[in-house]
Amino acid sequence: MPVASVDPANTSRRCIRCGHIDKKNRPRQDRFACLDCGFVEHADIVGSINIAHRAAENYRAQSTVPSAA
Ligand SMILES: [Zn+2]
């Protein structure tokens, strides 16, 4: 199973539909509501999808296995 490290910055604030990033996209701890496009979802689901997308991008960007330096 491949493992990718992910920078978690903005993963809970970024809209998975339009990409808009705003801390006001999180009106409550458990709720995501995009101010730009109106997309609404549970905040944990949005965060996990953003992390998964970012991990996939990182994994594709790595042409070789990183060294343990
Ligand atoms: Zn949006």
PDB file of the backbone (N, CA, C, O) and the ligand in Angstrom, with CONECT records:
HET     ZN  A 101       1
ATOM      1  N   MET A   1       0.837  -1.195   0.000  1.00  0.00           N
ATOM      2  CA  MET A   1       0.000   0.000   0.000  1.00  0.00           C
ATOM      3  C   MET A   1       0.878   1.253   0.000  1.00  0.00           C
ATOM      4  O   MET A   1       1.718   1.420   0.884  1.00  0.00           O
ATOM      5  N   PRO A   2       0.690   2.128  -0.981  1.00  0.00           N
ATOM      6  CA  PRO A   2       1.505   3.357  -1.016  1.00  0.00           C
ATOM      7  C   PRO A   2       1.076   4.341   0.062  1.00  0.00           C
ATOM      8  O   PRO A   2      -0.103   4.450   0.400  1.00  0.00           O
ATOM      9  N   VAL A   3       2.044   5.040   0.581  1.00  0.00           N
ATOM     10  CA  VAL A   3       1.765   6.065   1.592  1.00  0.00           C
ATOM     11  C   VAL A   3       2.327   7.386   1.087  1.00  0.00           C
ATOM     12  O   VAL A   3       3.459   7.438   0.606  1.00  0.00           O
ATOM     13  N   ALA A   4       1.547   8.444   1.193  1.00  0.00           N
ATOM     14  CA  ALA A   4       2.004   9.758   0.764  1.00  0.00           C
ATOM     15  C   ALA A   4       1.815  10.744   1.900  1.00  0.00           C
ATOM     16  O   ALA A   4       0.779  10.755   2.564  1.00  0.00           O
ATOM     17  N   SER A   5       2.826  11.574   2.116  1.00  0.00           N
ATOM     18  CA  SER A   5       2.668  12.627   3.114  1.00  0.00           C
ATOM     19  C   SER A   5       1.953  13.809   2.477  1.00  0.00           C
ATOM     20  O   SER A   5       2.154  14.109   1.300  1.00  0.00           O
ATOM     21  N   VAL A   6       1.123  14.473   3.261  1.00  0.00           N
ATOM     22  CA  VAL A   6       0.282  15.538   2.731  1.00  0.00           C
ATOM     23  C   VAL A   6       0.338  16.738   3.663  1.00  0.00           C
ATOM     24  O   VAL A   6       0.207  16.605   4.880  1.00  0.00           O
ATOM     25  N   ASP A   7       0.533  17.908   3.074  1.00  0.00           N
ATOM     26  CA  ASP A   7       0.434  19.143   3.841  1.00  0.00           C
ATOM     27  C   ASP A   7      -1.053  19.431   4.088  1.00  0.00           C
ATOM     28  O   ASP A   7      -1.801  19.647   3.135  1.00  0.00           O
ATOM     29  N   PRO A   8      -1.485  19.436   5.341  1.00  0.00           N
ATOM     30  CA  PRO A   8      -2.921  19.571   5.607  1.00  0.00           C
ATOM     31  C   PRO A   8      -3.449  20.998   5.512  1.00  0.00           C
ATOM     32  O   PRO A   8      -4.636  21.228   5.747  1.00  0.00           O
ATOM     33  N   ALA A   9      -2.594  21.963   5.171  1.00  0.00           N
ATOM     34  CA  ALA A   9      -3.046  23.356   5.144  1.00  0.00           C
ATOM     35  C   ALA A   9      -4.244  23.538   4.219  1.00  0.00           C
ATOM     36  O   ALA A   9      -4.214  23.113   3.064  1.00  0.00           O
ATOM     37  N   ASN A  10      -5.269  24.154   4.719  1.00  0.00           N
ATOM     38  CA  ASN A  10      -6.472  24.522   3.956  1.00  0.00           C
ATOM     39  C   ASN A  10      -7.333  23.341   3.521  1.00  0.00           C
ATOM     40  O   ASN A  10      -8.318  23.539   2.810  1.00  0.00           O
ATOM     41  N   THR A  11      -6.994  22.125   3.925  1.00  0.00           N
ATOM     42  CA  THR A  11      -7.808  20.998   3.451  1.00  0.00           C
ATOM     43  C   THR A  11      -9.231  21.057   3.985  1.00  0.00           C
ATOM     44  O   THR A  11     -10.150  20.523   3.364  1.00  0.00           O
ATOM     45  N   SER A  12      -9.419  21.701   5.127  1.00  0.00           N
ATOM     46  CA  SER A  12     -10.781  21.780   5.670  1.00  0.00           C
ATOM     47  C   SER A  12     -11.489  23.062   5.244  1.00  0.00           C
ATOM     48  O   SER A  12     -12.636  23.304   5.620  1.00  0.00           O
ATOM     49  N   ARG A  13     -10.795  23.879   4.458  1.00  0.00           N
ATOM     50  CA  ARG A  13     -11.376  25.167   4.048  1.00  0.00           C
ATOM     51  C   ARG A  13     -11.585  25.256   2.544  1.00  0.00           C
ATOM     52  O   ARG A  13     -12.233  26.182   2.056  1.00  0.00           O
ATOM     53  N   ARG A  14     -11.036  24.289   1.804  1.00  0.00           N
ATOM     54  CA  ARG A  14     -11.088  24.369   0.348  1.00  0.00           C
ATOM     55  C   ARG A  14     -12.320  23.655  -0.186  1.00  0.00           C
ATOM     56  O   ARG A  14     -12.600  22.515   0.185  1.00  0.00           O
ATOM     57  N   CYS A  15     -13.054  24.336  -1.061  1.00  0.00           N
ATOM     58  CA  CYS A  15     -14.242  23.738  -1.677  1.00  0.00           C
ATOM     59  C   CYS A  15     -13.819  22.675  -2.687  1.00  0.00           C
ATOM     60  O   CYS A  15     -12.984  22.931  -3.555  1.00  0.00           O
ATOM     61  N   ILE A  16     -14.404  21.473  -2.568  1.00  0.00           N
ATOM     62  CA  ILE A  16     -14.034  20.396  -3.485  1.00  0.00           C
ATOM     63  C   ILE A  16     -14.734  20.556  -4.830  1.00  0.00           C
ATOM     64  O   ILE A  16     -14.398  19.839  -5.773  1.00  0.00           O
ATOM     65  N   ARG A  17     -15.687  21.461  -4.952  1.00  0.00           N
ATOM     66  CA  ARG A  17     -16.358  21.677  -6.228  1.00  0.00           C
ATOM     67  C   ARG A  17     -15.705  22.793  -7.036  1.00  0.00           C
ATOM     68  O   ARG A  17     -15.460  22.629  -8.231  1.00  0.00           O
ATOM     69  N   CYS A  18     -15.419  23.941  -6.389  1.00  0.00           N
ATOM     70  CA  CYS A  18     -14.905  25.080  -7.151  1.00  0.00           C
ATOM     71  C   CYS A  18     -13.482  25.487  -6.747  1.00  0.00           C
ATOM     72  O   CYS A  18     -12.855  26.291  -7.437  1.00  0.00           O
ATOM     73  N   GLY A  19     -12.962  24.936  -5.626  1.00  0.00           N
ATOM     74  CA  GLY A  19     -11.601  25.259  -5.218  1.00  0.00           C
ATOM     75  C   GLY A  19     -11.478  26.513  -4.376  1.00  0.00           C
ATOM     76  O   GLY A  19     -10.372  26.886  -3.985  1.00  0.00           O
ATOM     77  N   HIS A  20     -12.585  27.167  -4.091  1.00  0.00           N
ATOM     78  CA  HIS A  20     -12.545  28.379  -3.283  1.00  0.00           C
ATOM     79  C   HIS A  20     -12.053  28.056  -1.869  1.00  0.00           C
ATOM     80  O   HIS A  20     -12.542  27.119  -1.238  1.00  0.00           O
ATOM     81  N   ILE A  21     -11.080  28.840  -1.371  1.00  0.00           N
ATOM     82  CA  ILE A  21     -10.548  28.639  -0.027  1.00  0.00           C
ATOM     83  C   ILE A  21     -10.887  29.846   0.825  1.00  0.00           C
ATOM     84  O   ILE A  21     -10.506  30.972   0.505  1.00  0.00           O
ATOM     85  N   ASP A  22     -11.604  29.607   1.909  1.00  0.00           N
ATOM     86  CA  ASP A  22     -11.954  30.683   2.834  1.00  0.00           C
ATOM     87  C   ASP A  22     -12.297  30.054   4.171  1.00  0.00           C
ATOM     88  O   ASP A  22     -13.048  29.081   4.234  1.00  0.00           O
ATOM     89  N   LYS A  23     -11.741  30.615   5.246  1.00  0.00           N
ATOM     90  CA  LYS A  23     -12.079  30.040   6.554  1.00  0.00           C
ATOM     91  C   LYS A  23     -13.567  30.216   6.852  1.00  0.00           C
ATOM     92  O   LYS A  23     -14.120  29.497   7.684  1.00  0.00           O
ATOM     93  N   LYS A  24     -14.211  31.157   6.187  1.00  0.00           N
ATOM     94  CA  LYS A  24     -15.652  31.339   6.393  1.00  0.00           C
ATOM     95  C   LYS A  24     -16.472  30.252   5.693  1.00  0.00           C
ATOM     96  O   LYS A  24     -17.689  30.180   5.863  1.00  0.00           O
ATOM     97  N   ASN A  25     -15.795  29.405   4.903  1.00  0.00           N
ATOM     98  CA  ASN A  25     -16.478  28.241   4.349  1.00  0.00           C
ATOM     99  C   ASN A  25     -16.882  27.242   5.443  1.00  0.00           C
ATOM    100  O   ASN A  25     -17.611  26.282   5.195  1.00  0.00           O
ATOM    101  N   ARG A  26     -16.389  27.496   6.648  1.00  0.00           N
ATOM    102  CA  ARG A  26     -16.694  26.600   7.776  1.00  0.00           C
ATOM    103  C   ARG A  26     -17.520  27.351   8.811  1.00  0.00           C
ATOM    104  O   ARG A  26     -16.968  27.838   9.797  1.00  0.00           O
ATOM    105  N   PRO A  27     -18.838  27.457   8.607  1.00  0.00           N
ATOM    106  CA  PRO A  27     -19.666  28.191   9.576  1.00  0.00           C
ATOM    107  C   PRO A  27     -19.732  27.496  10.926  1.00  0.00           C
ATOM    108  O   PRO A  27     -19.926  28.140  11.957  1.00  0.00           O
ATOM    109  N   ARG A  28     -19.568  26.163  10.913  1.00  0.00           N
ATOM    110  CA  ARG A  28     -19.512  25.387  12.158  1.00  0.00           C
ATOM    111  C   ARG A  28     -18.397  24.364  12.036  1.00  0.00           C
ATOM    112  O   ARG A  28     -17.899  24.089  10.944  1.00  0.00           O
ATOM    113  N   GLN A  29     -18.010  23.800  13.191  1.00  0.00           N
ATOM    114  CA  GLN A  29     -16.945  22.802  13.223  1.00  0.00           C
ATOM    115  C   GLN A  29     -17.233  21.626  12.279  1.00  0.00           C
ATOM    116  O   GLN A  29     -16.325  21.110  11.628  1.00  0.00           O
ATOM    117  N   ASP A  30     -18.506  21.209  12.213  1.00  0.00           N
ATOM    118  CA  ASP A  30     -18.834  19.986  11.476  1.00  0.00           C
ATOM    119  C   ASP A  30     -19.457  20.281  10.111  1.00  0.00           C
ATOM    120  O   ASP A  30     -19.928  19.362   9.440  1.00  0.00           O
ATOM    121  N   ARG A  31     -19.467  21.541   9.693  1.00  0.00           N
ATOM    122  CA  ARG A  31     -20.192  21.882   8.477  1.00  0.00           C
ATOM    123  C   ARG A  31     -19.299  22.647   7.503  1.00  0.00           C
ATOM    124  O   ARG A  31     -18.576  23.564   7.894  1.00  0.00           O
ATOM    125  N   PHE A  32     -19.359  22.260   6.233  1.00  0.00           N
ATOM    126  CA  PHE A  32     -18.705  23.020   5.178  1.00  0.00           C
ATOM    127  C   PHE A  32     -19.788  23.616   4.283  1.00  0.00           C
ATOM    128  O   PHE A  32     -20.690  22.905   3.842  1.00  0.00           O
ATOM    129  N   ALA A  33     -19.704  24.905   4.018  1.00  0.00           N
ATOM    130  CA  ALA A  33     -20.649  25.555   3.117  1.00  0.00           C
ATOM    131  C   ALA A  33     -19.877  26.601   2.315  1.00  0.00           C
ATOM    132  O   ALA A  33     -19.484  27.634   2.858  1.00  0.00           O
ATOM    133  N   CYS A  34     -19.658  26.335   1.018  1.00  0.00           N
ATOM    134  CA  CYS A  34     -18.847  27.228   0.201  1.00  0.00           C
ATOM    135  C   CYS A  34     -19.540  28.563  -0.020  1.00  0.00           C
ATOM    136  O   CYS A  34     -20.695  28.614  -0.443  1.00  0.00           O
ATOM    137  N   LEU A  35     -18.818  29.650   0.273  1.00  0.00           N
ATOM    138  CA  LEU A  35     -19.378  30.987   0.076  1.00  0.00           C
ATOM    139  C   LEU A  35     -19.453  31.337  -1.404  1.00  0.00           C
ATOM    140  O   LEU A  35     -20.220  32.215  -1.799  1.00  0.00           O
ATOM    141  N   ASP A  36     -18.662  30.658  -2.218  1.00  0.00           N
ATOM    142  CA  ASP A  36     -18.571  31.020  -3.632  1.00  0.00           C
ATOM    143  C   ASP A  36     -19.621  30.298  -4.473  1.00  0.00           C
ATOM    144  O   ASP A  36     -20.346  30.932  -5.239  1.00  0.00           O
ATOM    145  N   CYS A  37     -19.706  28.963  -4.332  1.00  0.00           N
ATOM    146  CA  CYS A  37     -20.615  28.209  -5.211  1.00  0.00           C
ATOM    147  C   CYS A  37     -21.790  27.587  -4.463  1.00  0.00           C
ATOM    148  O   CYS A  37     -22.700  27.044  -5.090  1.00  0.00           O
ATOM    149  N   GLY A  38     -21.783  27.658  -3.129  1.00  0.00           N
ATOM    150  CA  GLY A  38     -22.927  27.162  -2.382  1.00  0.00           C
ATOM    151  C   GLY A  38     -22.894  25.685  -2.050  1.00  0.00           C
ATOM    152  O   GLY A  38     -23.845  25.156  -1.473  1.00  0.00           O
ATOM    153  N   PHE A  39     -21.800  25.005  -2.411  1.00  0.00           N
ATOM    154  CA  PHE A  39     -21.671  23.584  -2.119  1.00  0.00           C
ATOM    155  C   PHE A  39     -21.685  23.352  -0.609  1.00  0.00           C
ATOM    156  O   PHE A  39     -20.994  24.042   0.141  1.00  0.00           O
ATOM    157  N   VAL A  40     -22.491  22.361  -0.166  1.00  0.00           N
ATOM    158  CA  VAL A  40     -22.609  22.072   1.261  1.00  0.00           C
ATOM    159  C   VAL A  40     -22.339  20.595   1.500  1.00  0.00           C
ATOM    160  O   VAL A  40     -22.861  19.733   0.793  1.00  0.00           O
ATOM    161  N   GLU A  41     -21.508  20.311   2.514  1.00  0.00           N
ATOM    162  CA  GLU A  41     -21.195  18.915   2.864  1.00  0.00           C
ATOM    163  C   GLU A  41     -20.676  18.893   4.296  1.00  0.00           C
ATOM    164  O   GLU A  41     -20.323  19.929   4.859  1.00  0.00           O
ATOM    165  N   HIS A  42     -20.637  17.701   4.873  1.00  0.00           N
ATOM    166  CA  HIS A  42     -20.034  17.569   6.200  1.00  0.00           C
ATOM    167  C   HIS A  42     -18.548  17.942   6.116  1.00  0.00           C
ATOM    168  O   HIS A  42     -17.850  17.529   5.191  1.00  0.00           O
ATOM    169  N   ALA A  43     -18.079  18.716   7.079  1.00  0.00           N
ATOM    170  CA  ALA A  43     -16.711  19.240   7.019  1.00  0.00           C
ATOM    171  C   ALA A  43     -15.667  18.125   6.975  1.00  0.00           C
ATOM    172  O   ALA A  43     -14.654  18.259   6.288  1.00  0.00           O
ATOM    173  N   ASP A  44     -15.898  17.036   7.690  1.00  0.00           N
ATOM    174  CA  ASP A  44     -14.917  15.947   7.708  1.00  0.00           C
ATOM    175  C   ASP A  44     -14.812  15.274   6.342  1.00  0.00           C
ATOM    176  O   ASP A  44     -13.732  14.834   5.947  1.00  0.00           O
ATOM    177  N   ILE A  45     -15.917  15.195   5.629  1.00  0.00           N
ATOM    178  CA  ILE A  45     -15.907  14.588   4.295  1.00  0.00           C
ATOM    179  C   ILE A  45     -15.131  15.478   3.330  1.00  0.00           C
ATOM    180  O   ILE A  45     -14.315  14.989   2.548  1.00  0.00           O
ATOM    181  N   VAL A  46     -15.385  16.781   3.385  1.00  0.00           N
ATOM    182  CA  VAL A  46     -14.659  17.714   2.523  1.00  0.00           C
ATOM    183  C   VAL A  46     -13.160  17.653   2.812  1.00  0.00           C
ATOM    184  O   VAL A  46     -12.343  17.616   1.892  1.00  0.00           O
ATOM    185  N   GLY A  47     -12.807  17.643   4.101  1.00  0.00           N
ATOM    186  CA  GLY A  47     -11.398  17.588   4.467  1.00  0.00           C
ATOM    187  C   GLY A  47     -10.728  16.320   3.970  1.00  0.00           C
ATOM    188  O   GLY A  47      -9.611  16.365   3.454  1.00  0.00           O
ATOM    189  N   SER A  48     -11.410  15.182   4.124  1.00  0.00           N
ATOM    190  CA  SER A  48     -10.796  13.914   3.720  1.00  0.00           C
ATOM    191  C   SER A  48     -10.665  13.824   2.201  1.00  0.00           C
ATOM    192  O   SER A  48      -9.690  13.264   1.699  1.00  0.00           O
ATOM    193  N   ILE A  49     -11.626  14.363   1.470  1.00  0.00           N
ATOM    194  CA  ILE A  49     -11.541  14.353   0.001  1.00  0.00           C
ATOM    195  C   ILE A  49     -10.398  15.252  -0.456  1.00  0.00           C
ATOM    196  O   ILE A  49      -9.657  14.898  -1.374  1.00  0.00           O
ATOM    197  N   ASN A  50     -10.252  16.414   0.180  1.00  0.00           N
ATOM    198  CA  ASN A  50      -9.137  17.297  -0.168  1.00  0.00           C
ATOM    199  C   ASN A  50      -7.792  16.631   0.106  1.00  0.00           C
ATOM    200  O   ASN A  50      -6.863  16.748  -0.693  1.00  0.00           O
ATOM    201  N   ILE A  51      -7.692  15.932   1.240  1.00  0.00           N
ATOM    202  CA  ILE A  51      -6.438  15.242   1.573  1.00  0.00           C
ATOM    203  C   ILE A  51      -6.167  14.132   0.564  1.00  0.00           C
ATOM    204  O   ILE A  51      -5.030  13.947   0.130  1.00  0.00           O
ATOM    205  N   ALA A  52      -7.207  13.395   0.191  1.00  0.00           N
ATOM    206  CA  ALA A  52      -7.029  12.312  -0.777  1.00  0.00           C
ATOM    207  C   ALA A  52      -6.577  12.853  -2.128  1.00  0.00           C
ATOM    208  O   ALA A  52      -5.693  12.278  -2.764  1.00  0.00           O
ATOM    209  N   HIS A  53      -7.179  13.956  -2.569  1.00  0.00           N
ATOM    210  CA  HIS A  53      -6.770  14.567  -3.831  1.00  0.00           C
ATOM    211  C   HIS A  53      -5.306  14.991  -3.779  1.00  0.00           C
ATOM    212  O   HIS A  53      -4.540  14.760  -4.714  1.00  0.00           O
ATOM    213  N   ARG A  54      -4.939  15.619  -2.663  1.00  0.00           N
ATOM    214  CA  ARG A  54      -3.579  16.131  -2.531  1.00  0.00           C
ATOM    215  C   ARG A  54      -2.582  14.975  -2.474  1.00  0.00           C
ATOM    216  O   ARG A  54      -1.501  15.053  -3.058  1.00  0.00           O
ATOM    217  N   ALA A  55      -2.948  13.906  -1.771  1.00  0.00           N
ATOM    218  CA  ALA A  55      -2.074  12.739  -1.693  1.00  0.00           C
ATOM    219  C   ALA A  55      -1.872  12.134  -3.080  1.00  0.00           C
ATOM    220  O   ALA A  55      -0.758  11.740  -3.426  1.00  0.00           O
ATOM    221  N   ALA A  56      -2.932  12.058  -3.871  1.00  0.00           N
ATOM    222  CA  ALA A  56      -2.828  11.497  -5.216  1.00  0.00           C
ATOM    223  C   ALA A  56      -1.920  12.357  -6.084  1.00  0.00           C
ATOM    224  O   ALA A  56      -1.123  11.834  -6.864  1.00  0.00           O
ATOM    225  N   GLU A  57      -2.038  13.684  -5.948  1.00  0.00           N
ATOM    226  CA  GLU A  57      -1.174  14.584  -6.710  1.00  0.00           C
ATOM    227  C   GLU A  57       0.277  14.400  -6.302  1.00  0.00           C
ATOM    228  O   GLU A  57       1.165  14.346  -7.153  1.00  0.00           O
ATOM    229  N   ASN A  58       0.518  14.304  -4.998  1.00  0.00           N
ATOM    230  CA  ASN A  58       1.880  14.116  -4.512  1.00  0.00           C
ATOM    231  C   ASN A  58       2.453  12.796  -4.999  1.00  0.00           C
ATOM    232  O   ASN A  58       3.618  12.717  -5.389  1.00  0.00           O
ATOM    233  N   TYR A  59       1.620  11.756  -4.973  1.00  0.00           N
ATOM    234  CA  TYR A  59       2.097  10.430  -5.348  1.00  0.00           C
ATOM    235  C   TYR A  59       2.484  10.403  -6.826  1.00  0.00           C
ATOM    236  O   TYR A  59       3.511   9.830  -7.192  1.00  0.00           O
ATOM    237  N   ARG A  60       1.667  11.019  -7.668  1.00  0.00           N
ATOM    238  CA  ARG A  60       1.971  11.075  -9.098  1.00  0.00           C
ATOM    239  C   ARG A  60       3.218  11.905  -9.361  1.00  0.00           C
ATOM    240  O   ARG A  60       3.967  11.630 -10.299  1.00  0.00           O
ATOM    241  N   ALA A  61       3.441  12.925  -8.529  1.00  0.00           N
ATOM    242  CA  ALA A  61       4.580  13.822  -8.736  1.00  0.00           C
ATOM    243  C   ALA A  61       5.901  13.164  -8.377  1.00  0.00           C
ATOM    244  O   ALA A  61       6.963  13.634  -8.784  1.00  0.00           O
ATOM    245  N   GLN A  62       5.839  12.074  -7.612  1.00  0.00           N
ATOM    246  CA  GLN A  62       7.062  11.401  -7.184  1.00  0.00           C
ATOM    247  C   GLN A  62       7.417  10.320  -8.199  1.00  0.00           C
ATOM    248  O   GLN A  62       6.751   9.287  -8.275  1.00  0.00           O
ATOM    249  N   SER A  63       8.469  10.562  -8.977  1.00  0.00           N
ATOM    250  CA  SER A  63       8.861   9.577  -9.990  1.00  0.00           C
ATOM    251  C   SER A  63       9.642   8.432  -9.368  1.00  0.00           C
ATOM    252  O   SER A  63       9.711   7.340  -9.932  1.00  0.00           O
ATOM    253  N   THR A  64      10.229   8.682  -8.207  1.00  0.00           N
ATOM    254  CA  THR A  64      10.968   7.631  -7.509  1.00  0.00           C
ATOM    255  C   THR A  64      10.564   7.637  -6.032  1.00  0.00           C
ATOM    256  O   THR A  64      10.010   8.612  -5.525  1.00  0.00           O
ATOM    257  N   VAL A  65      10.852   6.546  -5.374  1.00  0.00           N
ATOM    258  CA  VAL A  65      10.565   6.479  -3.938  1.00  0.00           C
ATOM    259  C   VAL A  65      11.497   7.428  -3.208  1.00  0.00           C
ATOM    260  O   VAL A  65      12.712   7.359  -3.400  1.00  0.00           O
ATOM    261  N   PRO A  66      10.963   8.312  -2.379  1.00  0.00           N
ATOM    262  CA  PRO A  66      11.833   9.260  -1.679  1.00  0.00           C
ATOM    263  C   PRO A  66      12.803   8.553  -0.751  1.00  0.00           C
ATOM    264  O   PRO A  66      12.463   7.540  -0.140  1.00  0.00           O
ATOM    265  N   SER A  67      14.013   9.089  -0.646  1.00  0.00           N
ATOM    266  CA  SER A  67      15.001   8.504   0.242  1.00  0.00           C
ATOM    267  C   SER A  67      14.655   8.846   1.688  1.00  0.00           C
ATOM    268  O   SER A  67      13.879   9.764   1.955  1.00  0.00           O
ATOM    269  N   ALA A  68      15.231   8.110   2.594  1.00  0.00           N
ATOM    270  CA  ALA A  68      14.951   8.311   4.023  1.00  0.00           C
ATOM    271  C   ALA A  68      15.914   9.315   4.625  1.00  0.00           C
ATOM    272  O   ALA A  68      16.279   9.203   5.795  1.00  0.00           O
ATOM    273  N   ALA A  69      16.324  10.284   3.847  1.00  0.00           N
ATOM    274  CA  ALA A  69      17.332  11.254   4.309  1.00  0.00           C
ATOM    275  C   ALA A  69      16.810  12.086   5.474  1.00  0.00           C
ATOM    276  O   ALA A  69      17.523  12.948   5.986  1.00  0.00           O
TER     277      ALA A  69
HETATM  278 ZN    ZN A 101     -17.337  26.166  -4.006  1.00  0.00          ZN2+
END
